[in-house]
Amino acid sequence: MGDPTFLYLGELTIAWYFLSSRGLTCMIEHDGQAIAVDDSTGAELGRIPYPNE
């Protein structure tokens, strides 16, 4: 289940949390991309654009 209270750029979005080699990381969807965010710093770790349908 995702966390619906995650704020990204001032907007609520759903975040899915997991442990990585960098610690607690979350994945969110924003503007048609999956974005990995460091939970402790809020730093963006990477983006994966969705393929065009």
trRosetta pair geometry for C-beta under 8 A, 3 or more apart (Angstrom, degrees):
i j d omega theta_ij theta_ji phi_ij phi_ji
2 14 3.9 49 135 176 142 110
2 15 6.1 151 -168 66 93 30
2 16 5.0 -62 -106 -71 89 76
3 6 5.4 88 100 -35 105 100
3 14 6.6 148 70 -157 42 60
3 15 4.7 -24 58 60 101 89
3 16 7.6 169 13 -81 80 30
3 17 6.8 40 -7 -22 125 106
3 26 7.6 -59 39 -137 122 139
4 12 6.8 32 164 170 71 113
4 14 5.2 -24 -99 -97 60 82
5 12 6.7 -50 -137 -140 32 105
6 12 7.1 114 69 -155 48 57
6 13 5.6 -52 83 71 98 73
6 14 6.8 88 31 -158 112 12
6 15 3.6 77 -31 -16 160 123
6 26 6.6 -161 -119 139 154 158
6 28 6.3 -138 106 -93 143 127
7 10 6.5 3 -175 -115 106 17
7 11 6.9 141 -152 66 64 28
7 12 6.3 -41 -95 -90 62 51
7 13 7.7 112 -126 20 18 80
8 11 6.0 -35 70 63 69 81
8 13 5.1 -25 24 23 116 130
8 15 7.9 139 -40 -71 116 108
8 28 5.5 164 -39 116 155 168
8 30 5.8 -108 111 -73 142 143
8 35 7.5 126 -156 77 152 140
8 37 7.0 -133 -107 -60 114 160
9 30 7.3 110 21 -155 124 149
11 30 7.7 129 74 -123 128 111
13 28 4.9 70 118 -165 133 121
13 29 6.6 -160 -172 60 122 63
13 30 6.1 -47 -102 -75 162 93
14 28 6.9 157 82 -134 47 77
14 29 7.2 12 59 27 90 97
15 26 4.0 9 -178 174 115 136
15 27 7.0 145 -157 67 64 39
15 28 5.0 -37 -98 -79 74 94
15 37 7.5 -69 -129 50 122 122
16 26 6.3 149 70 -158 38 76
16 27 4.9 -18 58 56 96 93
16 28 7.8 171 17 -75 70 45
17 24 6.2 -9 -164 -170 109 97
17 25 7.2 149 -151 83 59 40
17 26 4.8 -36 -92 -95 64 89
17 39 6.7 34 -125 -72 106 142
18 24 7.8 159 85 -150 26 56
18 25 6.0 -27 69 68 73 88
18 26 7.5 135 18 -101 65 41
18 27 7.4 14 13 -8 109 101
19 23 7.2 -70 -145 178 72 26
19 24 6.2 -41 -100 -95 62 54
19 25 7.4 112 -138 20 15 84
20 23 6.9 -8 61 50 74 28
20 24 7.9 122 22 -124 78 9
20 25 4.5 11 7 3 123 134
22 25 6.1 71 71 -61 107 116
22 38 6.2 -86 137 -109 129 103
22 45 7.0 178 49 -112 167 144
23 38 7.1 55 67 -152 108 91
23 39 7.3 -123 117 43 102 97
23 40 6.3 -13 113 -4 147 125
24 38 7.9 94 85 -166 62 56
24 39 4.2 -45 110 37 102 137
24 40 6.7 105 57 -33 100 90
25 36 5.7 -3 178 -170 121 98
25 37 6.9 150 -163 75 70 41
25 38 6.2 -45 -108 -105 76 45
25 39 6.3 -150 -102 -18 19 93
25 45 6.6 -34 -138 10 121 155
26 36 7.5 157 82 -152 37 52
26 37 5.3 -22 65 62 86 93
26 39 5.4 91 -13 -75 102 97
27 34 5.7 -4 -172 -175 109 100
27 35 7.0 150 -155 74 57 41
27 36 5.7 -29 -97 -95 73 63
27 37 7.7 159 -94 17 24 78
28 34 7.5 156 79 -155 35 54
28 35 5.3 -24 63 61 85 94
28 37 6.3 12 5 0 112 123
29 32 7.9 20 -176 -95 91 10
29 33 7.2 162 -151 80 57 37
29 34 6.0 -34 -96 -98 68 59
29 35 7.5 150 -105 14 18 83
30 33 6.2 -28 70 61 65 84
30 35 5.5 -18 31 2 109 132
32 49 6.8 21 126 -152 92 76
32 50 5.3 -108 179 30 77 114
33 47 4.9 1 168 -168 137 104
33 48 6.3 152 -168 72 81 43
33 49 5.0 -46 -106 -101 95 52
33 50 6.5 -142 -95 -11 38 79
34 47 7.2 146 78 -159 51 52
34 48 4.4 -13 60 59 102 102
34 50 7.1 104 -18 -60 86 82
35 44 6.1 -52 -175 -140 112 102
35 46 7.4 178 -151 91 53 44
35 47 5.2 -16 -103 -104 77 76
35 48 7.8 -163 -72 23 36 68
36 44 7.3 105 79 -168 59 58
36 45 4.1 -60 105 66 106 109
36 46 4.8 21 37 50 115 84
36 47 7.7 -140 18 -69 74 34
37 42 6.4 -18 -178 -155 111 40
37 43 7.1 160 -157 81 65 36
37 44 5.9 -39 -102 -104 74 51
37 45 6.5 -174 -95 5 18 91
38 41 4.6 11 100 45 125 95
38 42 6.7 -37 74 20 80 13
38 43 4.6 14 30 52 120 87
38 44 8.0 -108 7 -49 82 8
38 45 5.8 112 -41 -50 83 110
39 42 7.9 21 -161 -68 18 46
44 47 7.2 3 176 -49 121 91
50 53 7.9 -18 140 -35 111 93
